[in-house]
Amino acid sequence: MPDVANPDQFQCVGRNRFSGVANVPVEKQGENVSWSYAAFFVDPVLGTPTIIYGSRFRELDPLMQAFIRRHECQHANGVQDEIAANCAALA
């Protein structure tokens, strides 16, 4: 059984907002961001999906970090509804 908390066990693949082409989102740690855990953005020029992690993300248990990554990955695939993103992340 795979270790779902291991970040190496999951590769997020999102979609470019403009072209729809599959691509891996940019994932980075935010500096001086206003959110605690994570937020999803789309590059307004290139359409590239981007996930930026807040300062408290690193404090979380690895299983919760894995859930948040998967949740944000759903947004990178065009899921806008928070509950739907949660459900897909859990699946």
N, C-alpha and C positions, 0 to 999 in steps of 0.2 A: 504494500500500500504506500503511495507516495506521501511524503511529508509536506502537507499543504502550507505549512508555515515557512518552509524553505523557499526563499525568493528564486533560487535556481530552478525550482520545479514549475514555474509559471512564467510564460512570456506573453506579455500583453501585445496584441496586434489590434490597432485601431483603424480608422478610415480617415483619409484626407477629406476635410469638410467640403472642398470644392470639386475635386475630381472623383471622390469615392474610392480611390485606389487604396488598397490595404497598405498600412505602414506602421512601424513601431512608434508609439508615442515617445516624445522626449520626456524623461522623468528626471527631476532634479529637486534638490533641497532649496527651499526658498530662504532668502535672507531678508529679514525685517518685513515679513508678510503679516497680514492682519488675521489670518486664520490659523487654527491650532494644528490641524491634522493633514488635510490635503484639499486641493482644489483642481478643477479641470478647466483648461482654456484651449482655445483654438488660435493659432497664429493668424492674425487678421490679413496678412499678405499672402502667405503660402498655404494656409489651411491645415497646417500640421497640428495634430493633437498633442497637447502638452499637459503633463501632470506635475504640479508643484507641491511638495510636501512641506508642511509647517513645522515649527519648532518642537511641538509635542509628539509628532509622529514617531520620532526615535525613542521616546520613552515608553511606547506601547509594547505589550507582549507581541512576540512574532506572529501569533495566530491572528491577532487584531490587525497588525500591519498587513498581513496577507489579505484579509477581508477588504480593507480599505483600498489596497492596490487593485483588487478585482472589481470593486465598486467603481473606482475611477476609470478603469478600463472599459466598463460598460458605457460610461459617458463618451469615451474615445470612439466607441462604435455607434454613437448616435442616440443612445438611450438617454432621454432627458428626464424622465420621471424618476424621482429618488427611490420610490418603493420598488419599481421595476428593476432599477439598478441593484438594489439590495438583494432582491430575489435571484437575479441572474448571478450575482457574486456568490451567493450561498450555493447555488447549483453547481 
